[in-house]
Amino acid sequence: MISRPKVSVIGVSGQKEAGNSGSINSVTFVIFLYFLIDFFLHLSARIPGYGVIRPTLLLVIIISISLFFQRDKVSGWSKDRLASVVLVLIGYIFVSLPLVEWPGSVLRNNLSDFVKAVVFFFFTALLVDDERRLKIFLFIFLGCQVVRIFEPLFLNLTEGYWGSKTYIGHGEFSQRLAGAPSDVINPNELGFVIVTLMPFIHYLLWSKGLKYKVIYLFLLFPILYALILTQSRGAFVALLVIAFFIFKESKQKFRLVLVSIAIAILGWSSMSGDQKDRYLSLIGKSETSNAATADGRLDGIIREFSLGLERPIVGHGLGTTPEAKTHILGRRQASHNLYAELLIELGIIGTIIFLVFLFRVYKKLSLIKLNIEGLDGDGFQFYRMLNKSMIAVFWMYAVYSLNYWGLSQYYWYLFGGLTFAFHNILINKTVADEVVVSTELKFPLAKRFIRRAGKLNG
């Protein structure tokens, strides 16, 4: 580092970011962790009689009330541009409600799903407010995903469990691995869980000592095998996105290529004929109805965008894609494309708002990367690896959303909340450690960063 007056990453050493004037008490954070476990592991389906009390709704109410009474500790959070666009999205949904095609369906059937999804942004952003909580949150969240993957895989290996099947023509079906009996995810959603987990475990475990590398390998191969069993083509494409980022960041590219080829050969040799045929349908080499389903998925996406243009301004209403398909296309089915879903349900205005939300998530991740590049020391290694994993996940989500819905699903909101929290935690750490941003030429963007000091809440 060069010698100069100390300048923190927010412009003035010791200054705090708005929205971080205090910390929500530990009891609320622990309840939030339990909420994560309850939500992802579906405890109401595992514990007889537990579902009667509506635990998810009850926990949302408890956490919301607790945050309300401690609102003075997080004052100013809504001024952040990422948080503000989420509030604009919520406001737009309510303001446009009288103008949509089916407002009654929104209120009766669909609003609750959206609320259960969007609270992940606020809970994560406001409750994960220091490094210790961040690590605990990641352990619980990622641990739940490991359980969701290994449980059906274990049942498959020990009891022959599959959970789903797909028609391949001539009266025959191919078995596909879905979530465990107590879970609610189909094979594509299980594949989504797998590809969400992989960047995190790769960057956070492989970058550490031998013990963590062993844990990583112990998790990696069963997870990849479970992905094969799902026969999820969308998840396979998402895996390629993740592989691209890992390759781009690797300093040993040739060795990585050799390992990837070996894993690909091993994976291909372990596939059944039906599984090979389904993945070959991605490049038009299928000899069964898998080819027709691949073509049909593309045609379906085109029809969904056409459906969105039936009411292009404000849409048909939150969660009404199946209803719109029934009335206009004659077939009830959930959306297979987030971007088409946005147009169908929120119209052009709502679609732009949501895309601005995604843009600001990525902008904040990019700003975090810029911060870390200007900081020296091993104390920030965890932050570097987490940032790399989140950038890979962002682009994987963006690609996977071409084949997956998400407006009333948790994943984008949780990810946005985690990005918000990560950004503020990094700011507070650099302020607490009185870190100086290096402006040596090896970091050419650092000077621009300092010029923007004080404006990092964007």
C-alpha positions, 0 to 999 in steps of 0.5 A: 500500500502507498502512504496517504491519508486513510480513506475508507471504502465509503469515503470517510474513515469511521463513517457508517453506511445508512441502515447499519446504525445497530444490529437486530437482536440475536433472538430474531436472527435465530428465529430467521435461521429456523425459518430457513430450516422450516422453509427449505426442509419442509418440516410441516411435511415431516412432523405430523400435526406441525403444519396445522399451525401454519409455521411458515406464515407464523414465522414470517409474522413473528420476524416482521413484528420483531423487525418493526419494533427494532426499526430504529436499528436499521433506519435508512436501509430503504435509501439503498437503491437496491432496496428501493427498487424492491419497494417500487416493485411491491408498490407497483403490484398493488397500484396496478392491481385494479388494472390487471385482467384478474385482480381477484385471482391475485388477491385470493390465490397468488399474493401470499406466494409472492409475499413468502418469496419477497420477505427473503430479501428483507429478512436476509438484508436486515438480519445478516449484518456482520461476518459471523452472521453471514457465515452462519447464514451460509452454513444453514442455507447451503446445508439445507440444500445439501440435505435436499440433494442427498436425501432423495439420492440416498433413497434412490440408492437404497430403495430405488426411489425416483419421484418423477418420470418423463414420457419418451414415446411408445408407451414408455417412461424414463425415471427421473430423480425429484425431491424427497417425498417430504419435499415439493420439488420436481426434477428440474427444481432439484437440478436448480438446487444442485447448480445453486449449491455448486459455485458456493462449495467450489469457491468457499471450500476448494480455496481453503485447506486440505480438510475442506478440499476433502469435504468438497470432493466428498460432496461434489461427486454425489451431487454431480451424480444426482444431477445426472439422475434428474435428467434436467437439461436446464440444470445441465446448461446452468452447470456449463455457465458455472464451469465457464466462470470456474475456468475463467478464474482458474490459474491452472486451466490446462489441469482443469480441462483434463479433470473436466474431461475425466469427469465428463467421461465418467459421468457419460459412462454412468448414464443409462440410455434414456439419460444419454438420449435426454441430454443429447436432445439439447443438440438435436441428437435424441431418438425419442420424444425428448427431441420433441419436448426440447423443441416444444419448450422453445415453441412454448416460450415464444407463445408465452411472450406472445401471450404477454403482449395480449396485455402489454402495459400492466399484464394479467396480474401476479401469479396468473400465468396458468390462468392466462394460458388456460383462457387464451392458449387453452392449456393450464401450465406454469411459465417456463421462462421468468422473462415471459412470466414477468411480461404476462403478469406485470406487463412492460412496466413491471418487467422493467422494474424487475430487470432494474432490480436484477441490474442493481444486484449485479452492479452491487456485486461488481462494486464489491469486486472493485472494493476487494481488488483495492484491498490487500491482506488475507483477511479478505479472502473469504469475501473474495471467494464469496464474491466470485461464487455470487457472480457465478450464481448471478449469471447462472440464475440469469441463464436458468431463468430462460427455463424457469419461473421466478417472480413469486419464487424465493431465489432472486429475492434471497440472492438480492438480500444476500448481496445487500447484506454482503455489501454492507458487511464489507463496508463495515469491516473495512471501516472497522479495520481502518483499511486503506484502498490501494491506488497503485497502478495494478488496480487502475479502477481504484482511483475511480472508486475513491472518487465515488467514495461515499456513494456506495449504497448504489 
